[in-house]
Amino acid sequence: MDAIVLLKDDHKTVERLFKQFEKAGDEAYVTKRKLVDQIIAELSVHAFIEEQLFYPAARVCVPETEHHILESLEEHHIVKWVMSELQGMDPQDERFDAKVTVLTENVRHHVEEEEQEWFPEVRKGMGRKALQDLGARMETAKKTAPRDPRPKAADVPT
């Protein structure tokens, strides 16, 4: 699978989870906790493969995307921080839904920038074969990638 297609599929998966969360009732605490745990796992894996594989490859093959990559890394940092706070938070906490809303808004902004602004540049600069090779490596990496936003060193595959 092409690396950009793989990342866009991840984006769609997380967007579906966000919408399910938004549709859950105010008292659906168990459902919300499960959805947030899924969101955290999906985004942690996604960020890992982007940071370890996609961004470095894009930076080498399409150097003019470097500013996008640096901004994306900072966006990841913020998203990971919010996710780490959500991990230990009771879904009945008055700030839980607000924190998920902030997470959702940040991720949606990040996705829009990637898909609209710089994925087309990367596609053009890397070409189909390189994106397919990278996508295959990313698919393999997803299997062992940390599902925690702040993994311990022992949890990170080498």
URTASUL-V797187 format. One line per field, one symbol per residue. psi: psi as a letter, one per 20 degrees, with the letter a starting at -180 (. if undefined). Layout:
BEGIN
psi->???
END
This chain:
BEGIN
psi->qpghggghggggghgggghgghiqrhjmggggggghhggggghggggghghhggghgghghmhijghgggghhhggggghgghhhhgjppiiphigghhhgggggggggggggghhgighgggghhrgghhggghghggghhhjqqkphmqqhhipq.
END
